[in-house]
Amino acid sequence: MANKFRSHGDGATLVIDQDEREVLIHLFSELGFFLQPDQPEPEHTDPLAAMVGIGTDSDAPEDPALARLLPSAYPQDPKADEEFRRLTQEGLRQRKTQAVVVVLECLHSESNRLVLDASQCQLWLTALNDLRLVLGTRLGVTVDPASQEWTEEEAATDQRANLLAIYDWLGYLQDTLVRVLTKRLA
């Protein structure tokens, strides 16, 4: 397991081995692909709309995991929700994708010691949270998986056991990064 995030200047460091790096690269690459819209946005005629991330897509995602990343703002008011999505969904996808890109850039460094500045730390938190939301939705996690007790036999036969372990590990990484950043606020 990767060492926890540790404080470093205004940011944090993480020492990671090659196997962990490969798992994270695979997972974050999949997340980046998952965040891409099914249909590309048409060319903007309004440069201001393009600049601030206003799109034309106002449809709620059908995939439950994507719906967790792009949640409904007005579930009781379909018209308001549609307008809200049109105004925000493209920009939200772009920001989430940018967080994944930064994480992948960090993971592709030559060193096994990743040094993150404060801005990169925030983007790592975003990407870790998004990845855990997708995995948790796919796994049907409704409570903390670490609190679920399994016998050794159940753990050996449950197909989800490895993914739940990864989900838990990502939570550990996220928790240690949050702790590093909150110590600065105290």
C-alpha positions in Angstrom: 0.0 0.0 0.0 1.2 3.5 -0.8 2.5 5.6 2.0 0.0 8.2 3.0 0.2 11.7 1.8 2.6 13.8 3.8 2.9 17.6 4.2 5.4 19.3 2.0 5.6 23.0 1.8 2.2 24.3 0.7 1.4 20.9 -0.8 2.0 17.3 -0.2 4.1 14.3 -1.2 3.2 10.7 -1.9 5.6 7.8 -2.2 4.1 5.2 -4.5 5.4 1.9 -5.9 5.1 0.9 -9.6 2.2 -1.5 -9.1 0.2 1.1 -7.3 1.1 3.7 -9.9 -0.2 1.4 -12.7 -3.5 0.8 -10.9 -4.0 4.5 -10.4 -3.1 5.3 -14.0 -5.6 2.7 -15.2 -8.4 3.9 -12.9 -7.9 7.6 -13.6 -7.6 7.0 -17.4 -10.9 5.1 -17.3 -12.4 8.0 -15.3 -11.2 10.5 -17.8 -12.7 8.5 -20.7 -16.0 8.1 -18.7 -16.3 11.8 -18.2 -16.3 12.5 -21.9 -19.8 13.2 -23.4 -21.4 10.6 -25.7 -21.8 13.3 -28.3 -19.3 16.1 -28.8 -20.7 19.6 -28.1 -21.5 21.5 -31.3 -19.3 24.5 -32.1 -20.3 27.5 -30.0 -21.6 30.6 -31.8 -21.3 32.5 -28.6 -17.6 32.9 -27.5 -18.6 33.9 -24.0 -20.6 30.7 -23.6 -17.7 28.7 -24.8 -15.3 30.5 -22.5 -17.4 29.9 -19.3 -18.4 26.3 -20.2 -22.0 26.8 -21.1 -23.1 24.0 -23.4 -26.1 22.7 -25.2 -26.5 19.4 -23.4 -29.4 19.5 -20.9 -30.0 15.8 -20.6 -29.5 14.0 -17.3 -27.0 11.1 -17.6 -28.6 7.7 -17.8 -25.7 6.0 -16.3 -26.1 6.0 -12.4 -22.4 6.5 -11.9 -22.2 9.5 -14.2 -25.4 10.9 -12.6 -23.4 10.8 -9.3 -20.7 13.0 -10.9 -23.2 15.3 -12.7 -26.1 15.3 -10.2 -29.5 16.9 -10.6 -29.8 20.3 -9.1 -33.6 20.5 -9.2 -35.0 16.9 -9.1 -38.5 18.2 -8.5 -38.5 20.7 -11.3 -37.5 19.2 -14.7 -37.5 22.5 -16.6 -35.2 24.2 -14.0 -33.0 21.1 -13.9 -32.7 21.1 -17.7 -31.7 24.8 -17.8 -29.2 24.3 -14.9 -27.6 21.3 -16.8 -27.4 23.4 -20.0 -25.6 26.1 -18.1 -23.3 24.0 -16.0 -22.8 20.4 -17.3 -20.2 21.1 -19.9 -18.1 23.2 -17.6 -18.4 20.6 -14.8 -17.2 17.9 -17.1 -14.3 20.0 -18.2 -13.2 20.8 -14.6 -13.5 17.2 -13.6 -11.6 16.1 -16.7 -8.9 18.7 -16.0 -8.4 17.3 -12.5 -7.9 13.8 -13.9 -5.4 15.1 -16.5 -3.4 16.7 -13.7 -3.4 13.5 -11.6 -2.3 11.5 -14.6 0.5 14.0 -15.3 1.7 13.6 -11.7 1.5 9.8 -12.0 3.5 9.7 -15.2 6.5 11.4 -13.5 9.8 9.4 -13.3 10.0 9.5 -9.6 8.3 7.3 -7.1 8.0 10.3 -4.8 5.2 12.6 -6.1 5.5 16.2 -5.0 2.2 18.1 -5.3 1.7 21.9 -4.9 -1.4 23.3 -3.3 -3.3 23.5 -6.6 -2.5 19.9 -7.5 -3.6 18.7 -4.1 -7.0 20.2 -4.7 -7.3 18.6 -8.1 -6.2 15.2 -6.6 -9.0 15.6 -4.0 -11.5 16.2 -6.8 -10.3 13.3 -8.9 -10.1 10.9 -5.9 -13.6 11.8 -4.8 -15.0 11.4 -8.4 -13.3 8.0 -8.8 -14.7 6.8 -5.4 -18.2 8.0 -6.4 -18.0 6.0 -9.6 -16.7 2.9 -7.9 -19.1 3.1 -5.0 -22.0 3.5 -7.4 -20.9 0.5 -9.5 -20.4 -1.6 -6.3 -23.6 -0.5 -4.7 -21.8 0.9 -1.7 -24.3 2.4 0.7 -22.3 2.2 3.9 -18.6 2.2 4.6 -17.2 -1.0 3.0 -14.5 -1.2 5.7 -17.3 -1.7 8.3 -18.6 -4.8 6.4 -17.5 -7.9 8.1 -16.7 -10.9 5.9 -15.5 -14.3 6.7 -12.4 -15.4 4.9 -14.4 -17.7 2.8 -16.9 -14.9 1.8 -14.0 -12.6 0.9 -12.4 -15.2 -1.2 -15.5 -15.9 -3.3 -17.0 -12.4 -3.5 -16.2 -11.0 -7.0 -16.4 -7.4 -5.6 -13.7 -8.0 -2.9 -10.8 -6.6 -4.9 -12.8 -3.6 -6.1 -13.9 -2.9 -2.5 -10.3 -3.1 -1.4 -9.4 -0.6 -4.1 -12.3 1.6 -3.1 -11.1 1.5 0.5 -7.5 2.2 -0.5 -8.6 5.3 -2.5 -10.5 6.4 0.6 -7.3 6.1 2.6 -5.4 8.2 0.1 -8.2 10.8 0.1 -8.3 10.9 3.9 -4.6 11.4 4.3 -4.6 14.2 1.8 -7.5 15.9 3.5 -5.7 15.6 6.8 -2.5 17.2 5.4 -4.5 20.1 4.0 -6.7 20.6 7.1 -3.7 20.8 9.4 -2.8 24.0 7.6 -6.2 25.5 8.4 -5.8 24.9 12.1 
